[in-house]
Amino acid sequence: MEIARAAAGLFVRQGLKATRAEDIAQAAGIAPRTFYRYFAAKEEAVAPLYEAGARRWVEAVRAAPPGTSVPQALEDAVRSTLRPGAGESSDSWTWVRTLVRLTHSTPSLRRVWAEVCQTSERALAEVLAARVRAGTTTDNDAEHAARAAQADGTSRAGSTGSTAGTAGTGRVDSAAVDARLRLAAAVASAAVRAAVEGWAAGDGTGEDQPGPAELAVANLATLRDFPWDALTES
C-alpha cells in the first residue's frame, strides 16, 4: 500500500504523464526493480487504492444484519463507506477523486479501474450468495425467490419437456438463482461505479453538492422496483 500511496501522491501533484515508475519507486523508498516485481506499469501502482475502497463497500454489504433486504444492505453499505470521514481522511478522498477523474482521460488507468470494478462485482456476487446460504434474506424475499425460480423451471419444462427445476418437484433451479445473483451484483456495482465516476467528474465542493454516497444511494433507489427479491432461493 505504501507504493500505491506514493504513486497516488505523485499522480495528484504532478500528473500521470509527468510521473515515471522510477519516480514512484524513489518516493516509496524502494529500488525500481522492486517496483517492477509488483507492477508491470506505473498505472497499476494505484490499483490497491481502488481495490481498498471497493473491498470496504463489499465487506459492509457482507456485515449487514441478518434479515436485511438486498437493496437496504446495499444502500446502508454505501452510506457507511462512501462518505468523506468514513474511515478515510479528507486528503484521501481528494486523492480518490483525482484518481477516478484521471480514468476518464487516461485509457491505461481506465483499464486498471475497470479490472478492479469487475473483481469487486464478482466479490459482491459471492457475498450475496453467502447471505442467501446463511438465510440472511427476509422471509418475503425467500418466498418470492422460490416462486420465481420455480416459474422459470415450469416455463422451460413446458417448452423442452425437461423436468429439472419444475414447480411440480418443489426444487429451485440453482443455475437460475446464480444468474440472478450475478445480475444483482452487476446492476448494483454499475450503480455505485456510475455514482463515484459522476462525483469525481464534477467540480462542486460545497455542502449543497451531493457526495458519492448520496449519488450512489440515489442510483440504487431507482432499482427498488427491480425484482431483487427474486434473486435469492429458499
Accessible surface in RSA format (square Angstrom, percent):
REM  Atomic radii and reference values for relative SASA: ProtOr
REM  Chains: A
REM  Algorithm: Lee & Richards
REM  Probe-radius: 1.40
REM  Slices: 20
REM RES _ NUM      All-atoms   Total-Side   Main-Chain    Non-polar    All polar
REM                ABS   REL    ABS   REL    ABS   REL    ABS   REL    ABS   REL
RES MET A   1   100.69  52.1  59.03  39.1  41.66  99.2  59.11  50.3  41.58  55.1
RES GLU A   2   128.64  73.9 124.84  94.4   3.81   9.1  58.25 112.7  70.40  57.5
RES ILE A   3    24.95  14.2  24.81  18.5   0.14   0.3  24.81  17.9   0.14   0.4
RES ALA A   4     0.72   0.7   0.23   0.3   0.49   1.1   0.23   0.3   0.49   1.3
RES ARG A   5    92.53  38.9  90.47  46.1   2.06   4.9  28.63  39.1  63.90  38.7
RES ALA A   6    16.51  15.2   4.78   7.4  11.73  26.7  15.88  22.4   0.63   1.7
RES ALA A   7     0.00   0.0   0.00   0.0   0.00   0.0   0.00   0.0   0.00   0.0
RES ALA A   8     0.00   0.0   0.00   0.0   0.00   0.0   0.00   0.0   0.00   0.0
RES GLY A   9     2.05   2.5   0.00   N/A   2.05   2.5   2.05   5.6   0.00   0.0
RES LEU A  10    18.50  10.3  18.50  13.2   0.00   0.0  18.50  13.0   0.00   0.0
RES PHE A  11     2.69   1.3   0.00   0.0   2.69   7.0   0.00   0.0   2.69   7.7
RES VAL A  12    45.49  29.9  23.51  21.3  21.98  53.0  23.51  20.4  21.98  59.6
RES ARG A  13   168.96  70.9 130.62  66.6  38.35  91.3  71.81  98.1  97.15  58.9
RES GLN A  14    81.71  45.7  57.22  41.8  24.49  58.3  30.33  64.5  51.39  39.0
RES GLY A  15    27.05  33.4   0.00   N/A  27.05  33.4  25.15  69.0   1.90   4.3
RES LEU A  16    10.38   5.8   7.19   5.1   3.19   8.0   7.19   5.1   3.19   8.6
RES LYS A  17   200.91  98.0 174.50 107.1  26.42  62.9 119.92 107.9  80.99  86.3
RES ALA A  18    65.72  60.4  39.33  60.7  26.39  60.0  51.18  72.1  14.54  38.5
RES THR A  19     0.19   0.1   0.00   0.0   0.19   0.5   0.00   0.0   0.19   0.3
RES ARG A  20   144.57  60.7 140.53  71.6   4.04   9.6  61.91  84.6  82.66  50.1
RES ALA A  21     8.73   8.0   5.26   8.1   3.47   7.9   5.59   7.9   3.14   8.3
RES GLU A  22    69.79  40.1  65.73  49.7   4.06   9.7  30.05  58.1  39.74  32.4
RES ASP A  23    30.31  21.2  26.76  26.6   3.55   8.4   9.50  22.4  20.81  20.7
RES ILE A  24     0.00   0.0   0.00   0.0   0.00   0.0   0.00   0.0   0.00   0.0
RES ALA A  25     0.43   0.4   0.43   0.7   0.00   0.0   0.43   0.6   0.00   0.0
RES GLN A  26   146.45  81.9 127.14  92.9  19.30  46.0  45.08  95.9 101.37  76.9
RES ALA A  27    59.10  54.3  17.79  27.5  41.31  94.0  29.29  41.2  29.81  79.0
RES ALA A  28    26.63  24.5   0.33   0.5  26.30  59.8   7.06   9.9  19.57  51.8
RES GLY A  29    68.08  84.0   0.00   N/A  68.08  84.0  36.60 100.4  31.49  70.5
RES ILE A  30    48.35  27.5  30.70  22.9  17.65  42.5  39.90  28.7   8.45  22.9
RES ALA A  31    48.25  44.4  37.58  58.0  10.67  24.3  42.72  60.2   5.53  14.6
RES PRO A  32    61.95  45.2  61.55  56.1   0.41   1.5  61.95  51.2   0.00   0.0
RES ARG A  33   187.89  78.9 174.10  88.7  13.79  32.8  57.12  78.1 130.77  79.3
RES THR A  34    29.61  21.1  29.61  30.0   0.00   0.0  14.92  20.0  14.69  22.2
RES PHE A  35     0.25   0.1   0.25   0.2   0.00   0.0   0.25   0.2   0.00   0.0
RES TYR A  36   108.40  50.6  88.14  50.1  20.26  52.7  65.96  49.6  42.44  52.3
RES ARG A  37   166.84  70.1 130.13  66.3  36.71  87.4  59.91  81.9 106.93  64.8
RES TYR A  38   139.31  65.0 109.22  62.1  30.10  78.3  71.56  53.8  67.76  83.5
RES PHE A  39    27.63  13.8  25.35  15.7   2.28   5.9  27.33  16.6   0.30   0.9
RES ALA A  40    82.62  76.0  52.83  81.5  29.80  67.8  59.80  84.2  22.82  60.5
RES ALA A  41    38.93  35.8  34.60  53.4   4.33   9.8  38.93  54.8   0.00   0.0
RES LYS A  42    44.83  21.9  41.94  25.7   2.90   6.9  25.40  22.9  19.43  20.7
RES GLU A  43    22.90  13.1  22.90  17.3   0.00   0.0   1.98   3.8  20.92  17.1
RES GLU A  44    63.72  36.6  63.51  48.0   0.20   0.5  18.79  36.3  44.93  36.7
RES ALA A  45     0.00   0.0   0.00   0.0   0.00   0.0   0.00   0.0   0.00   0.0
RES VAL A  46     0.00   0.0   0.00   0.0   0.00   0.0   0.00   0.0   0.00   0.0
RES ALA A  47    15.28  14.0  15.28  23.6   0.00   0.0  15.28  21.5   0.00   0.0
RES PRO A  48    29.38  21.4  28.29  25.8   1.10   4.0  29.06  24.0   0.32   2.0
RES LEU A  49    29.78  16.6  20.52  14.7   9.26  23.3  20.96  14.7   8.82  23.7
RES TYR A  50    13.37   6.2   6.02   3.4   7.35  19.1  10.48   7.9   2.89   3.6
RES GLU A  51    70.24  40.3  67.75  51.3   2.50   5.9  16.22  31.4  54.02  44.1
RES ALA A  52    23.30  21.4  22.35  34.5   0.96   2.2  23.03  32.4   0.28   0.7
RES GLY A  53    31.39  38.7   0.00   N/A  31.39  38.7  28.06  77.0   3.33   7.5
RES ALA A  54    25.51  23.5  15.23  23.5  10.28  23.4  23.08  32.5   2.43   6.4
RES ARG A  55   125.98  52.9 121.05  61.7   4.93  11.7  56.57  77.3  69.41  42.1
RES ARG A  56    68.87  28.9  62.02  31.6   6.85  16.3  39.09  53.4  29.77  18.0
RES TRP A  57     9.44   3.8   9.44   4.6   0.00   0.0   9.44   5.0   0.00   0.0
RES VAL A  58     4.19   2.8   4.19   3.8   0.00   0.0   4.19   3.6   0.00   0.0
RES GLU A  59    74.01  42.5  71.02  53.7   2.98   7.1  37.70  72.9  36.31  29.6
RES ALA A  60    25.51  23.5  10.70  16.5  14.81  33.7  18.15  25.6   7.36  19.5
RES VAL A  61     0.04   0.0   0.04   0.0   0.00   0.0   0.04   0.0   0.00   0.0
RES ARG A  62   115.85  48.6 102.82  52.4  13.03  31.0  44.75  61.2  71.09  43.1
RES ALA A  63    81.54  75.0  49.86  77.0  31.68  72.1  61.11  86.1  20.43  54.1
RES ALA A  64    13.46  12.4   2.94   4.5  10.52  23.9   7.84  11.0   5.62  14.9
RES PRO A  65    87.12  63.5  82.95  75.6   4.17  15.2  87.12  71.9   0.00   0.0
RES PRO A  66   111.15  81.0  91.18  83.1  19.97  72.6  91.43  75.5  19.72 122.6
RES GLY A  67    35.32  43.6   0.00   N/A  35.32  43.6  24.23  66.5  11.09  24.8
RES THR A  68    23.01  16.4  13.65  13.8   9.36  22.3  12.30  16.5  10.71  16.2
RES SER A  69    32.24  27.2  29.41  39.3   2.83   6.5  19.60  41.7  12.64  17.7
RES VAL A  70    11.77   7.7   9.98   9.0   1.79   4.3  11.62  10.1   0.15   0.4
RES PRO A  71    28.76  21.0  27.55  25.1   1.21   4.4  28.76  23.7   0.00   0.0
RES GLN A  72    77.77  43.5  76.05  55.6   1.72   4.1  25.44  54.2  52.32  39.7
RES ALA A  73     1.79   1.6   1.08   1.7   0.71   1.6   1.08   1.5   0.71   1.9
RES LEU A  74     0.75   0.4   0.75   0.5   0.00   0.0   0.75   0.5   0.00   0.0
RES GLU A  75     2.20   1.3   2.20   1.7   0.00   0.0   0.51   1.0   1.69   1.4
RES ASP A  76    59.76  41.9  55.15  54.9   4.61  10.9  26.29  61.9  33.47  33.4
RES ALA A  77     2.71   2.5   0.00   0.0   2.71   6.2   2.47   3.5   0.24   0.6
RES VAL A  78     0.00   0.0   0.00   0.0   0.00   0.0   0.00   0.0   0.00   0.0
RES ARG A  79    80.58  33.8  75.75  38.6   4.84  11.5  31.49  43.0  49.09  29.8
RES SER A  80    64.20  54.3  44.79  59.8  19.41  44.7  49.22 104.8  14.98  21.0
RES THR A  81     8.78   6.2   8.51   8.6   0.27   0.6   8.51  11.4   0.27   0.4
RES LEU A  82    17.69   9.9  17.65  12.6   0.04   0.1  17.65  12.4   0.04   0.1
RES ARG A  83    99.12  41.6  99.11  50.5   0.02   0.0  34.63  47.3  64.49  39.1
RES PRO A  84    77.95  56.8  54.95  50.1  23.01  83.6  55.37  45.7  22.58 140.3
RES GLY A  85    60.97  75.2   0.00   N/A  60.97  75.2  32.19  88.3  28.78  64.5
RES ALA A  86    25.40  23.4  11.23  17.3  14.18  32.2  24.58  34.6   0.82   2.2
RES GLY A  87    69.52  85.7   0.00   N/A  69.52  85.7  38.39 105.4  31.13  69.7
RES GLU A  88    54.51  31.3  46.95  35.5   7.56  18.0  17.54  33.9  36.97  30.2
RES SER A  89    65.44  55.3  49.93  66.6  15.52  35.7  52.05 110.8  13.39  18.8
RES SER A  90    84.01  71.0  75.92 101.3   8.09  18.6  40.33  85.9  43.68  61.2
RES ASP A  91   104.85  73.4 103.53 103.0   1.32   3.1  23.40  55.1  81.45  81.2
RES SER A  92    19.24  16.3  17.30  23.1   1.94   4.5   8.21  17.5  11.03  15.4
RES TRP A  93    20.63   8.3  19.81   9.6   0.81   1.9  20.32  10.8   0.31   0.5
RES THR A  94    75.81  53.9  70.63  71.6   5.19  12.4  50.27  67.5  25.55  38.6
RES TRP A  95    63.48  25.5  63.48  30.7   0.00   0.0  48.57  25.9  14.91  24.2
RES VAL A  96    52.17  34.3  51.13  46.3   1.04   2.5  52.17  45.3   0.00   0.0
RES ARG A  97    36.94  15.5  36.94  18.8   0.00   0.0  18.00  24.6  18.95  11.5
RES THR A  98    33.09  23.5  33.00  33.5   0.09   0.2  19.03  25.6  14.06  21.3
RES LEU A  99     1.88   1.0   1.88   1.3   0.00   0.0   1.88   1.3   0.00   0.0
RES VAL A 100     1.16   0.8   1.16   1.1   0.00   0.0   1.16   1.0   0.00   0.0
RES ARG A 101    99.30  41.7  97.26  49.6   2.04   4.9  44.09  60.3  55.21  33.5
RES LEU A 102    36.15  20.1  35.46  25.4   0.68   1.7  36.15  25.4   0.00   0.0
RES THR A 103     1.45   1.0   1.45   1.5   0.00   0.0   0.02   0.0   1.43   2.2
RES HIS A 104    80.64  44.1  54.31  37.7  26.33  67.4  45.85  47.3  34.79  40.5
RES SER A 105    87.90  74.3  57.12  76.2  30.78  70.9  50.20 106.9  37.70  52.8
RES THR A 106    23.75  16.9  23.04  23.4   0.72   1.7  15.01  20.2   8.75  13.2
RES PRO A 107    75.12  54.7  73.91  67.4   1.21   4.4  74.47  61.5   0.65   4.1
RES SER A 108    31.08  26.3  27.08  36.1   4.00   9.2  22.09  47.0   8.99  12.6
RES LEU A 109     0.00   0.0   0.00   0.0   0.00   0.0   0.00   0.0   0.00   0.0
RES ARG A 110    96.03  40.3  96.03  49.0   0.00   0.0  39.16  53.5  56.87  34.5
RES ARG A 111   146.95  61.7 143.90  73.4   3.05   7.3  66.89  91.4  80.06  48.5
RES VAL A 112    12.54   8.3  12.25  11.1   0.30   0.7  12.43  10.8   0.12   0.3
RES TRP A 113    22.27   8.9  22.27  10.8   0.00   0.0  22.27  11.9   0.00   0.0
RES ALA A 114    24.63  22.6  24.63  38.0   0.00   0.0  24.63  34.7   0.00   0.0
RES GLU A 115   109.20  62.7 107.13  81.1   2.06   4.9  38.05  73.6  71.14  58.1
RES VAL A 116     9.39   6.2   6.69   6.1   2.70   6.5   8.61   7.5   0.78   2.1
RES CYS A 117    19.93  15.1  15.62  17.4   4.31  10.1  11.49  29.1   8.44   9.1
RES GLN A 118    99.75  55.8  97.44  71.2   2.31   5.5  25.07  53.4  74.68  56.6
RES THR A 119    73.88  52.5  73.16  74.2   0.72   1.7  57.09  76.7  16.79  25.4
RES SER A 120    14.07  11.9   8.49  11.3   5.59  12.9  10.65  22.7   3.42   4.8
RES GLU A 121    58.33  33.5  58.33  44.1   0.00   0.0   4.45   8.6  53.88  44.0
RES ARG A 122   137.62  57.8 133.24  67.9   4.39  10.4  63.96  87.4  73.67  44.6
RES ALA A 123    35.89  33.0  32.33  49.9   3.55   8.1  34.47  48.5   1.41   3.7
RES LEU A 124     0.00   0.0   0.00   0.0   0.00   0.0   0.00   0.0   0.00   0.0
RES ALA A 125    14.64  13.5  13.01  20.1   1.62   3.7  13.21  18.6   1.43   3.8
RES GLU A 126   119.51  68.6 113.56  85.9   5.95  14.2  43.98  85.1  75.52  61.7
RES VAL A 127     0.23   0.1   0.08   0.1   0.15   0.4   0.23   0.2   0.00   0.0
RES LEU A 128     5.26   2.9   4.14   3.0   1.12   2.8   4.53   3.2   0.73   2.0
RES ALA A 129    21.23  19.5  20.36  31.4   0.87   2.0  20.71  29.2   0.52   1.4
RES ALA A 130    31.55  29.0  27.55  42.5   4.00   9.1  28.55  40.2   3.00   8.0
RES ARG A 131    15.89   6.7  14.37   7.3   1.53   3.6  10.08  13.8   5.82   3.5
RES VAL A 132    15.87  10.4   6.02   5.4   9.85  23.7   6.03   5.2   9.84  26.7
RES ARG A 133   181.71  76.3 142.96  72.9  38.74  92.2  75.51 103.2 106.19  64.4
RES ALA A 134    75.45  69.4  37.11  57.3  38.34  87.2  50.18  70.7  25.27  66.9
RES GLY A 135    55.44  68.4   0.00   N/A  55.44  68.4  31.21  85.7  24.23  54.3
RES THR A 136    17.21  12.2  17.21  17.4   0.00   0.0  17.21  23.1   0.00   0.0
RES THR A 137    18.61  13.2   8.78   8.9   9.83  23.4   2.73   3.7  15.88  24.0
RES THR A 138    41.89  29.8  36.96  37.5   4.93  11.8  38.85  52.2   3.04   4.6
RES ASP A 139   131.43  92.1 120.94 120.4  10.49  24.8  40.22  94.7  91.21  91.0
RES ASN A 140    82.26  56.7  77.28  74.7   4.98  12.0  29.04  69.9  53.22  51.4
RES ASP A 141    12.09   8.5  12.09  12.0   0.00   0.0   0.80   1.9  11.30  11.3
RES ALA A 142    23.49  21.6  23.49  36.2   0.00   0.0  23.49  33.1   0.00   0.0
RES GLU A 143    94.78  54.4  85.80  64.9   8.97  21.4  35.03  67.8  59.75  48.8
RES HIS A 144    64.36  35.2  61.94  43.1   2.42   6.2  33.02  34.0  31.34  36.5
RES ALA A 145     0.35   0.3   0.00   0.0   0.35   0.8   0.00   0.0   0.35   0.9
RES ALA A 146    16.45  15.1  16.45  25.4   0.00   0.0  16.45  23.2   0.00   0.0
RES ARG A 147   122.06  51.2 116.61  59.4   5.44  13.0  68.58  93.7  53.48  32.4
RES ALA A 148    25.35  23.3  16.20  25.0   9.15  20.8  24.50  34.5   0.86   2.3
RES ALA A 149     0.00   0.0   0.00   0.0   0.00   0.0   0.00   0.0   0.00   0.0
RES GLN A 150    37.72  21.1  37.72  27.6   0.00   0.0   2.11   4.5  35.62  27.0
RES ALA A 151    58.67  53.9  47.92  73.9  10.75  24.5  53.89  75.9   4.78  12.7
RES ASP A 152    48.92  34.3  46.30  46.1   2.63   6.2   6.98  16.4  41.95  41.8
RES GLY A 153     0.16   0.2   0.00   N/A   0.16   0.2   0.00   0.0   0.16   0.4
RES THR A 154    69.67  49.6  67.06  68.0   2.61   6.2  65.73  88.3   3.94   6.0
RES SER A 155    77.57  65.5  62.50  83.4  15.07  34.7  35.71  76.0  41.86  58.6
RES ARG A 156    94.11  39.5  93.12  47.5   0.99   2.4  63.37  86.6  30.74  18.6
RES ALA A 157    21.97  20.2  15.45  23.8   6.52  14.8  15.86  22.3   6.11  16.2
RES GLY A 158    72.21  89.1   0.00   N/A  72.21  89.1  38.80 106.5  33.41  74.8
RES SER A 159    92.35  78.0  50.95  68.0  41.41  95.4  51.01 108.6  41.35  57.9
RES THR A 160    99.64  70.9  60.89  61.7  38.75  92.3  68.64  92.2  31.00  46.9
RES GLY A 161    61.52  75.9   0.00   N/A  61.52  75.9  35.81  98.3  25.71  57.6
RES SER A 162    51.28  43.3  39.67  52.9  11.61  26.7  35.53  75.7  15.75  22.1
RES THR A 163   103.99  74.0  99.08 100.4   4.92  11.7  66.40  89.2  37.59  56.8
RES ALA A 164    63.60  58.5  54.78  84.5   8.83  20.1  57.96  81.6   5.64  14.9
RES GLY A 165     5.81   7.2   0.00   N/A   5.81   7.2   4.38  12.0   1.43   3.2
RES THR A 166    18.27  13.0  18.27  18.5   0.00   0.0  13.52  18.2   4.75   7.2
RES ALA A 167    51.56  47.4  36.60  56.5  14.96  34.0  36.72  51.7  14.85  39.3
RES GLY A 168    80.31  99.0   0.00   N/A  80.31  99.0  42.44 116.5  37.87  84.8
RES THR A 169    71.28  50.7  38.96  39.5  32.32  77.0  47.61  64.0  23.66  35.8
RES GLY A 170    47.01  58.0   0.00   N/A  47.01  58.0  23.72  65.1  23.29  52.2
RES ARG A 171   154.55  64.9 149.49  76.2   5.07  12.1  48.12  65.8 106.44  64.5
RES VAL A 172    34.25  22.5  13.01  11.8  21.24  51.2  13.01  11.3  21.24  57.6
RES ASP A 173    28.45  19.9  23.45  23.3   5.00  11.8   7.36  17.3  21.09  21.0
RES SER A 174    77.81  65.7  71.44  95.3   6.36  14.7  37.00  78.8  40.80  57.2
RES ALA A 175    70.82  65.1  58.86  90.8  11.96  27.2  66.10  93.1   4.72  12.5
RES ALA A 176    14.08  12.9   5.65   8.7   8.43  19.2  12.90  18.2   1.18   3.1
RES VAL A 177     3.65   2.4   3.65   3.3   0.00   0.0   3.65   3.2   0.00   0.0
RES ASP A 178    63.14  44.2  62.15  61.9   0.99   2.3  18.64  43.9  44.50  44.4
RES ALA A 179    58.21  53.5  49.65  76.6   8.56  19.5  53.15  74.9   5.06  13.4
RES ARG A 180    38.65  16.2  37.04  18.9   1.60   3.8  16.82  23.0  21.83  13.2
RES LEU A 181    11.49   6.4  11.49   8.2   0.00   0.0  11.49   8.1   0.00   0.0
RES ARG A 182   141.76  59.5 138.61  70.7   3.14   7.5  46.42  63.4  95.34  57.8
RES LEU A 183    84.18  46.9  80.20  57.4   3.97  10.0  83.73  58.8   0.45   1.2
RES ALA A 184     0.23   0.2   0.23   0.3   0.00   0.0   0.23   0.3   0.00   0.0
RES ALA A 185     0.20   0.2   0.20   0.3   0.00   0.0   0.20   0.3   0.00   0.0
RES ALA A 186    32.96  30.3  29.68  45.8   3.28   7.5  30.14  42.5   2.82   7.5
RES VAL A 187    35.32  23.2  29.60  26.8   5.71  13.8  34.06  29.6   1.26   3.4
RES ALA A 188     0.00   0.0   0.00   0.0   0.00   0.0   0.00   0.0   0.00   0.0
RES SER A 189    14.33  12.1  10.76  14.4   3.58   8.2  11.92  25.4   2.41   3.4
RES ALA A 190    58.68  54.0  50.09  77.3   8.59  19.5  55.43  78.1   3.25   8.6
RES ALA A 191    11.25  10.3   3.65   5.6   7.60  17.3  10.81  15.2   0.44   1.2
RES VAL A 192    13.52   8.9  13.52  12.2   0.00   0.0  13.52  11.8   0.00   0.0
RES ARG A 193    75.32  31.6  71.46  36.4   3.86   9.2  24.26  33.2  51.05  30.9
RES ALA A 194    56.29  51.8  43.25  66.7  13.05  29.7  48.01  67.6   8.29  22.0
RES ALA A 195     3.20   2.9   0.00   0.0   3.20   7.3   3.20   4.5   0.00   0.0
RES VAL A 196    15.55  10.2  15.55  14.1   0.00   0.0  15.55  13.5   0.00   0.0
RES GLU A 197    41.74  24.0  40.49  30.6   1.25   3.0   8.23  15.9  33.51  27.4
RES GLY A 198    42.06  51.9   0.00   N/A  42.06  51.9  30.48  83.7  11.58  25.9
RES TRP A 199    23.82   9.6  19.42   9.4   4.40  10.3  14.67   7.8   9.15  14.8
RES ALA A 200     0.00   0.0   0.00   0.0   0.00   0.0   0.00   0.0   0.00   0.0
RES ALA A 201    60.83  55.9  33.66  51.9  27.17  61.8  35.05  49.4  25.78  68.3
RES GLY A 202    30.29  37.4   0.00   N/A  30.29  37.4  30.03  82.4   0.26   0.6
RES ASP A 203   132.03  92.5 111.32 110.8  20.71  49.0  40.87  96.2  91.15  90.9
RES GLY A 204    23.69  29.2   0.00   N/A  23.69  29.2  14.34  39.3   9.36  21.0
RES THR A 205   124.07  88.2  87.02  88.2  37.06  88.3  61.22  82.2  62.85  95.0
RES GLY A 206    38.28  47.2   0.00   N/A  38.28  47.2  29.34  80.5   8.94  20.0
RES GLU A 207   187.36 107.6 147.30 111.4  40.06  95.4  70.31 136.0 117.04  95.6
RES ASP A 208   125.13  87.7  88.43  88.0  36.70  86.8  52.46 123.5  72.67  72.5
RES GLN A 209    85.97  48.1  71.56  52.3  14.41  34.3   7.39  15.7  78.58  59.6
RES PRO A 210    68.99  50.3  55.47  50.6  13.53  49.2  61.64  50.9   7.36  45.7
RES GLY A 211    16.76  20.7   0.00   N/A  16.76  20.7  14.02  38.5   2.74   6.1
RES PRO A 212     0.75   0.5   0.75   0.7   0.00   0.0   0.75   0.6   0.00   0.0
RES ALA A 213     0.26   0.2   0.20   0.3   0.06   0.1   0.20   0.3   0.06   0.2
RES GLU A 214    74.64  42.8  65.12  49.3   9.52  22.7  47.55  92.0  27.08  22.1
RES LEU A 215    52.71  29.4  52.02  37.2   0.69   1.7  52.37  36.8   0.34   0.9
RES ALA A 216     0.00   0.0   0.00   0.0   0.00   0.0   0.00   0.0   0.00   0.0
RES VAL A 217    23.68  15.6  23.68  21.4   0.00   0.0  23.68  20.6   0.00   0.0
RES ALA A 218    54.88  50.5  45.59  70.4   9.29  21.1  52.70  74.2   2.18   5.8
RES ASN A 219    49.07  33.8  45.83  44.3   3.24   7.8   8.14  19.6  40.93  39.6
RES LEU A 220     4.00   2.2   2.55   1.8   1.44   3.6   2.55   1.8   1.44   3.9
RES ALA A 221    33.50  30.8  23.62  36.4   9.88  22.5  23.90  33.7   9.60  25.4
RES THR A 222   107.33  76.3  75.38  76.4  31.95  76.1  74.92 100.6  32.41  49.0
RES LEU A 223    37.17  20.7  36.43  26.1   0.74   1.9  37.17  26.1   0.00   0.0
RES ARG A 224   133.22  55.9 111.85  57.0  21.37  50.9  43.07  58.9  90.16  54.6
RES ASP A 225   143.50 100.5 113.29 112.8  30.21  71.4  38.64  90.9 104.86 104.6
RES PHE A 226    58.32  29.2  46.74  29.0  11.58  30.1  52.03  31.5   6.29  18.0
RES PRO A 227    74.47  54.3  67.84  61.8   6.62  24.1  74.47  61.5   0.00   0.0
RES TRP A 228     9.11   3.7   7.65   3.7   1.47   3.4   7.86   4.2   1.26   2.0
RES ASP A 229    38.47  26.9  34.55  34.4   3.92   9.3  10.31  24.3  28.16  28.1
RES ALA A 230    12.15  11.2  11.92  18.4   0.24   0.5  11.92  16.8   0.24   0.6
RES LEU A 231     3.82   2.1   3.82   2.7   0.00   0.0   3.82   2.7   0.00   0.0
RES THR A 232     0.91   0.6   0.87   0.9   0.04   0.1   0.87   1.2   0.04   0.1
RES GLU A 233    57.53  33.0  50.80  38.4   6.73  16.0   7.98  15.4  49.54  40.4
RES SER A 234    97.83  82.7  46.85  62.5  50.98 117.4  34.42  73.3  63.40  88.8
END  Absolute sums over single chains surface
CHAIN  1 A    11839.0       9362.5       2476.6       6602.7       5236.4
END  Absolute sums over all chains
TOTAL         11839.0       9362.5       2476.6       6602.7       5236.4
